[in-house]
Amino acid sequence: MFDEPTSQLDFGNQYRILDVIRSLQSKGYIIIVTTHNPHHAAYLDCCVGLITDGNLQNGSIKELTSTRLSDMYKMPISVNFIEKEGKKSIFITPERNILLKD
């Protein structure tokens, strides 16, 4: 079990850790990772569980929909999946700047 293994790491080291986890997955290990970063779940391309208001929803990475993440983070979020060269990427962006007042 990895509890937020990328916490407080720079961008490069986050993905080095995720690659170690992916390597363990490919060797048949069952891995449980907690993260607040949906990009990391997409990178690992595994089953996900979303906890929203105390309720657990689980399924494939495709469960990271705009609606579900917007509900979970309490802000409008756009989710787009792109597949290129056999690799899946997820782009998650706020639909508006929530830090600036209108």
Secondary structure, DSSP 8 states (H G I E B T S, - for coil): -EESTTTT--HHHHHHHHHHHHHHHHTT----EE-S-HHHHHHHT--EEEEETTEEEEE-GGG--HHHHHHHHTS-EEEEEEEETTEEEEEEEESS-SSS--
